[in-house]
Amino acid sequence: MRHALALARRAEAEGEVPVGAVLVRDGEPIGEGWNRPIGEHDPSAHAEIMALRAAGKAVGNYRLPDSTLYVTLEPCPMCAGAIVHARVARVVFGASDPRTGAAGSVFDLLPSDGRFNHRTACEGGLLADETGELLRAFFRARRNRR
C-alpha cells in the first residue's frame, strides 16, 4: 500500500486525483498505475485500470488469477467490473469512497454480488487515514484555487 500511495502522489503531481494502485502476485509487483484520465484523455484511465493493463502486458494474459490489487481508494463500479473480469483474487483498499465506492460503500460489486461468475475477496481500511487525507487535501486545494 505504501507503493500505491507513492503512485497516488505521482498522480497528484500530474494534476490528477491522487489514486494509486499496485497489482501483486507471489509477493512481486506485476503491474502498477495511477490516475491518468486527464493526461490520457481517457475516462477509463483510473489507477486500477492502468495497473491491470500493465499487469496483463507483463504476464501476457488478461486474466490475472492469484493476484492482489492494492489501491488507495475504494474501486468504482467500472474498476470493480474490470477487476472481476481479470479474475483478481483479492482487493485491498485504503479510503472508502462514499460517492461511487463499489466495495460496500455505495455498491456491493466486490465481493458480495453473487451474480458474477468470479468472486473477488475485498478488504478496506489499510492506511485509510493517510490515503483519505491525501484525497481530502487535494480537493481542498482544488476548491481554494477556485
C-alpha positions in Angstrom: 0.0 0.0 0.0 2.9 2.3 0.6 3.9 1.9 -3.0 0.3 2.7 -4.1 0.5 5.8 -2.0 3.7 6.9 -3.8 1.9 6.4 -7.1 -1.1 8.4 -5.9 1.3 11.3 -5.1 2.6 10.9 -8.7 -0.9 11.3 -10.0 -1.3 14.4 -7.8 1.9 15.9 -9.2 0.4 15.5 -12.7 -2.8 17.3 -11.6 -4.8 14.1 -11.4 -6.9 12.9 -8.5 -4.4 11.2 -6.2 -5.1 7.5 -6.5 -2.5 4.8 -7.0 -2.7 1.0 -7.5 -0.3 -1.9 -7.4 -1.1 -5.5 -8.5 1.0 -8.2 -6.8 1.3 -11.9 -7.5 3.5 -14.2 -5.4 4.8 -11.2 -3.5 6.1 -9.4 -6.6 4.5 -6.4 -8.3 3.3 -7.3 -11.8 1.5 -4.0 -12.6 1.1 -0.5 -11.3 -0.8 2.6 -12.2 -2.0 6.0 -11.1 -5.0 8.1 -12.1 -4.4 9.5 -15.6 -7.8 10.3 -17.2 -7.0 13.9 -17.7 -3.5 13.4 -19.1 -4.5 10.4 -21.3 -7.8 12.0 -22.4 -9.3 8.7 -21.3 -12.2 8.4 -18.9 -11.2 4.8 -18.2 -7.6 5.6 -17.2 -8.2 5.1 -13.4 -5.3 3.8 -11.3 -6.8 0.3 -11.1 -7.3 0.0 -14.9 -3.8 1.2 -15.6 -2.4 -1.4 -13.1 -4.5 -4.1 -14.7 -3.4 -3.1 -18.2 0.3 -3.1 -17.2 0.0 -6.5 -15.5 -1.8 -8.0 -18.4 1.0 -6.9 -20.7 3.7 -8.0 -18.3 2.3 -11.6 -17.9 0.9 -11.9 -21.4 -2.7 -12.6 -20.3 -5.8 -10.5 -19.5 -6.6 -13.0 -16.7 -4.7 -12.3 -13.5 -5.7 -15.0 -11.1 -4.0 -15.4 -7.7 -3.2 -11.7 -7.6 -3.9 -8.9 -5.1 -4.6 -5.4 -6.0 -3.7 -2.7 -3.5 -5.4 0.6 -4.3 -5.5 3.8 -2.2 -9.3 4.4 -2.8 -12.2 2.0 -2.9 -12.8 1.0 -6.5 -15.7 2.5 -8.5 -18.2 0.3 -10.5 -16.1 0.5 -13.7 -13.0 -0.6 -12.0 -14.8 -3.3 -10.0 -16.1 -4.8 -13.2 -12.6 -4.8 -14.7 -11.2 -6.4 -11.5 -13.8 -9.2 -11.7 -13.2 -9.8 -15.4 -9.5 -10.0 -14.8 -10.1 -12.6 -12.1 -8.1 -10.7 -9.5 -8.3 -12.8 -6.3 -8.3 -10.0 -3.7 -8.5 -6.2 -3.4 -7.1 -4.2 -0.5 -8.0 -0.6 -0.5 -7.3 2.4 1.7 -10.0 5.0 1.9 -13.7 4.3 1.4 -15.5 6.2 -1.4 -18.9 7.4 -0.2 -19.9 8.7 -3.6 -19.0 5.9 -6.0 -17.5 3.1 -4.0 -18.3 -0.4 -5.3 -16.9 -2.5 -2.4 -19.7 -1.8 0.0 -19.8 2.0 0.4 -22.4 2.6 -2.3 -22.5 -0.6 -4.4 -21.7 -4.2 -3.4 -19.9 -5.4 -6.5 -16.8 -6.5 -4.5 -17.1 -9.1 -3.1 -20.8 -9.7 -2.3 -22.5 -9.7 -5.7 -23.0 -13.4 -6.3 -24.3 -12.9 -9.8 -20.8 -12.7 -11.2 -19.0 -15.9 -12.2 -15.9 -14.8 -10.2 -15.8 -13.6 -6.6 -13.0 -11.2 -5.5 -12.2 -11.0 -1.8 -12.1 -7.5 -0.6 -11.0 -5.6 2.5 -10.8 -1.9 3.1 -9.2 0.5 5.6 -5.5 -0.2 5.1 -3.8 3.2 5.7 -7.2 4.7 5.4 -6.3 7.8 7.4 -3.3 8.6 5.2 -5.0 7.8 1.9 -8.1 9.7 2.9 -6.2 12.7 4.0 -4.3 12.8 0.7 -7.6 12.9 -1.2 -9.2 15.5 1.2 -6.1 17.8 0.9 -6.2 17.5 -2.9 -9.8 18.5 -3.2 -9.5 21.2 -0.5 -6.6 22.8 -2.5 -8.6 22.5 -5.7 -11.6 24.3 -4.1 -9.3 27.0 -2.7 -7.9 27.7 -6.2 -11.3 28.4 -7.5 
